[in-house]
Amino acid sequence: MDRDRRMQRVLVVDDDGCYREAVRFVLEYLGFHVETCCDGGVAAHLIASSPFDLVITDLEMPAMNGLQLIRGVRQSADTAGLPIILLTATPAGDARVSEAAALPRVSTHRKGGSAVELAALAQAMLAAA
């Protein structure tokens, strides 16, 4: 099925259940099919086993953080071009955020910022895919 004619799949990864569900709600309202999980290890398995159009991941998570997840996604030829939004509450200039933002098809969004802005960023990244 043509990418524009099917519901786009988004994976939201965050150990904060309330934030994860709030992002899910906004994206589903906009017509996306959203799956969620609470850590990078589970996300890596989901990404490897099922195609997603976009991943939105928190930076700070136990076990495997968002930057480690992004690095792993970029190492696979099947997912190297997958658009990713990194959510962060860390101060500006954090080396991990800078590293992630320098990778292709990765954008950052300040955690706690506007859900509308996050949704607009998601739509823009998917439109550019």
KAUR-V559518 format. One record per residue. N is the residue number from 0. PSI is psi in whole degrees, -180 to 180 (NA if undefined). OMEGA is omega in degrees with one decimal (999 if undefined). Layout:
n->N psi->PSI omega->OMEGA
n->N psi->PSI omega->OMEGA
//
This chain:
n->0 psi->144 omega->179.7
n->1 psi->138 omega->-178.3
n->2 psi->-40 omega->-178.2
n->3 psi->-17 omega->-174.1
n->4 psi->-2 omega->178.6
n->5 psi->163 omega->178.5
n->6 psi->126 omega->-178.2
n->7 psi->140 omega->-175.2
n->8 psi->128 omega->-179.7
n->9 psi->134 omega->174.3
n->10 psi->125 omega->177.6
n->11 psi->124 omega->-175.3
n->12 psi->115 omega->-179.6
n->13 psi->137 omega->178.8
n->14 psi->-10 omega->175.8
n->15 psi->102 omega->-174.9
n->16 psi->-39 omega->-179.7
n->17 psi->-45 omega->-179.9
n->18 psi->-44 omega->179.5
n->19 psi->-45 omega->-178.7
n->20 psi->-33 omega->176.9
n->21 psi->-43 omega->177.9
n->22 psi->-43 omega->177.8
n->23 psi->-47 omega->-177.6
n->24 psi->-49 omega->-178.1
n->25 psi->-46 omega->-177.8
n->26 psi->-40 omega->177.2
n->27 psi->-37 omega->176.3
n->28 psi->-34 omega->180.0
n->29 psi->-1 omega->174.7
n->30 psi->9 omega->177.3
n->31 psi->150 omega->169.2
n->32 psi->119 omega->-173.1
n->33 psi->132 omega->169.3
n->34 psi->152 omega->-178.9
n->35 psi->158 omega->169.8
n->36 psi->169 omega->-170.6
n->37 psi->1 omega->175.5
n->38 psi->161 omega->-175.2
n->39 psi->-34 omega->179.5
n->40 psi->-45 omega->177.1
n->41 psi->-41 omega->179.3
n->42 psi->-43 omega->179.6
n->43 psi->-42 omega->178.2
n->44 psi->-45 omega->179.8
n->45 psi->-43 omega->-179.1
n->46 psi->-39 omega->-179.9
n->47 psi->-27 omega->-173.8
n->48 psi->-9 omega->-175.7
n->49 psi->136 omega->-177.1
n->50 psi->135 omega->173.5
n->51 psi->154 omega->176.8
n->52 psi->-23 omega->-177.4
n->53 psi->145 omega->172.1
n->54 psi->133 omega->173.2
n->55 psi->118 omega->-175.3
n->56 psi->143 omega->173.0
n->57 psi->152 omega->175.3
n->58 psi->-52 omega->-173.4
n->59 psi->106 omega->175.9
n->60 psi->152 omega->176.8
n->61 psi->164 omega->178.1
n->62 psi->-79 omega->178.7
n->63 psi->118 omega->-178.7
n->64 psi->176 omega->-175.9
n->65 psi->-38 omega->178.8
n->66 psi->-41 omega->176.1
n->67 psi->-39 omega->177.3
n->68 psi->-47 omega->-179.7
n->69 psi->-45 omega->178.9
n->70 psi->-45 omega->179.3
n->71 psi->-42 omega->178.5
n->72 psi->-41 omega->-177.6
n->73 psi->-19 omega->-179.7
n->74 psi->-18 omega->-179.3
n->75 psi->131 omega->178.8
n->76 psi->-31 omega->-178.6
n->77 psi->-26 omega->-175.0
n->78 psi->6 omega->-175.2
n->79 psi->-30 omega->-178.5
n->80 psi->7 omega->-177.9
n->81 psi->126 omega->177.0
n->82 psi->139 omega->-177.8
n->83 psi->137 omega->170.9
n->84 psi->124 omega->178.5
n->85 psi->120 omega->176.8
n->86 psi->134 omega->-178.8
n->87 psi->142 omega->173.0
n->88 psi->5 omega->-178.7
n->89 psi->157 omega->-179.3
n->90 psi->152 omega->176.5
n->91 psi->143 omega->179.2
n->92 psi->-1 omega->177.4
n->93 psi->131 omega->-175.2
n->94 psi->-35 omega->-179.8
n->95 psi->-40 omega->178.8
n->96 psi->-42 omega->178.4
n->97 psi->-42 omega->178.4
n->98 psi->-47 omega->-179.2
n->99 psi->-44 omega->-177.4
n->100 psi->-24 omega->179.4
n->101 psi->-13 omega->-179.8
n->102 psi->150 omega->178.8
n->103 psi->142 omega->174.8
n->104 psi->31 omega->173.8
n->105 psi->129 omega->173.8
n->106 psi->159 omega->178.0
n->107 psi->153 omega->177.5
n->108 psi->133 omega->-179.6
n->109 psi->119 omega->179.8
n->110 psi->134 omega->-176.0
n->111 psi->-7 omega->176.1
n->112 psi->-172 omega->-176.0
n->113 psi->130 omega->175.1
n->114 psi->-31 omega->177.4
n->115 psi->-42 omega->177.1
n->116 psi->-40 omega->177.5
n->117 psi->-44 omega->179.1
n->118 psi->-40 omega->178.4
n->119 psi->-39 omega->177.0
n->120 psi->-42 omega->178.6
n->121 psi->-46 omega->179.5
n->122 psi->-40 omega->179.7
n->123 psi->-41 omega->179.6
n->124 psi->-38 omega->178.9
n->125 psi->-36 omega->178.7
n->126 psi->-31 omega->-178.7
n->127 psi->-11 omega->-176.7
n->128 psi->NA omega->999
//
